[in-house]
Structures are given as structure tokens and as C-alpha cells.
Amino acid sequence: MDTAARMSKIVKHNGTVYLCGQVGEGEPVADQTRECLSRIDALLEKASSSREHILQAIVWLADINDFAGMNSVWDTWVPQGHAPARACGETKLARPDLKVEIIITAAVKDA
């Protein structure tokens, strides 16, 4: 789904949804996280999944000092009782203006 020459935004296989890394625009990291999670919501819906079906999240921050700012948005976005397995680390992102990138693996609803 949503396949281009370089990558796919969504890959579905055996009841599992894999999303490519999502980023957001804006300042501060909370704004980028909010937009990133909104994009994830849209892709999950398109793939017949939802927040409640997320299995794993990998969060990359350009600066680990933004951990609290990212979590302030993340914690209100994740449905109560449905927190996925998650890893978070610091890395250099594709563009200097990016502060956060999130990669999601989820189950398809009713798969």
C-alpha cells in the first residue's frame, strides 16, 4: 500500500501492519510529535488498524533532551491499557529541522 520506488508507507503481511517512519513539522518537539502521531493515525486507519492495535513503536529523537516534550504528547495519545512495546533513542535524523521520527508495527483489526 502506498508504494513508491524507494519505500512503502504501509506494508501488510499476515495480519501485521508495518509503517515507515513518520515525522512532523513545527517547533517545539511536542508540535512535531503531535503531527507525526496524526499521520500515524491516518495510516493505521488506511491499513485497517488503530492505536489500540499497535504492537511496537520505535521513537528516534534528534536530541534525547526532547524526551519529556515528546512524551507529553505520546502519553495522551496512547489509549489507556494499550501501550505498545516501545524503544526510544537518540540519532541523527534525515533533515536538520526534524526532532522526532516514529516507526510503528501494528496488528490488523480482527485479523
Residue pairs with C-beta under 8 A, 6 or more apart in sequence:
1 8
1 9
1 10
1 11
1 12
1 46
1 47
2 8
2 9
2 10
2 43
2 46
3 9
7 20
8 20
9 19
9 20
9 43
10 17
10 18
10 19
10 20
10 43
10 46
10 47
11 17
11 18
12 18
12 47
12 108
15 107
15 108
15 111
16 55
16 105
16 106
16 107
16 108
16 111
17 44
17 47
17 48
17 49
17 53
17 104
17 105
17 106
17 107
17 108
18 104
18 105
19 40
19 43
19 44
19 47
19 103
19 104
19 105
19 106
20 103
21 60
21 101
21 102
21 103
22 36
22 37
22 39
22 40
22 43
22 101
22 102
22 103
22 104
23 32
23 36
23 93
23 94
23 98
23 100
23 101
24 31
24 32
24 33
24 34
24 35
24 36
24 37
24 38
24 39
24 100
25 31
25 32
25 35
25 97
26 32
26 35
28 66
28 69
28 99
29 61
29 66
29 69
29 70
29 99
29 100
30 69
30 70
30 72
30 73
32 98
32 99
32 100
33 69
33 70
33 73
33 74
33 100
33 102
34 73
36 100
36 101
36 102
37 73
37 74
37 77
37 102
40 102
40 104
41 50
41 51
43 104
44 50
44 51
44 53
44 54
44 104
44 106
47 106
47 108
48 108
48 109
49 106
49 107
49 108
49 109
50 106
50 109
51 77
51 78
51 79
51 82
52 79
52 82
53 82
53 106
53 107
53 108
53 109
54 78
54 82
54 84
54 104
54 105
54 106
55 84
55 85
55 105
55 106
55 107
56 84
56 85
56 86
56 104
56 105
57 84
57 85
57 86
57 87
57 102
57 103
57 104
57 105
58 86
58 87
58 88
58 102
58 103
59 70
59 74
59 86
59 87
59 88
59 89
59 100
59 101
59 102
59 103
60 88
60 89
60 90
60 91
60 93
60 100
60 101
60 102
60 103
61 67
61 70
61 88
61 89
61 90
61 91
61 99
61 100
62 90
62 91
62 92
62 93
62 98
62 99
62 100
63 90
63 99
64 89
64 90
66 99
66 100
67 88
70 88
70 99
70 100
78 84
84 104
93 99
93 100
93 101
94 101
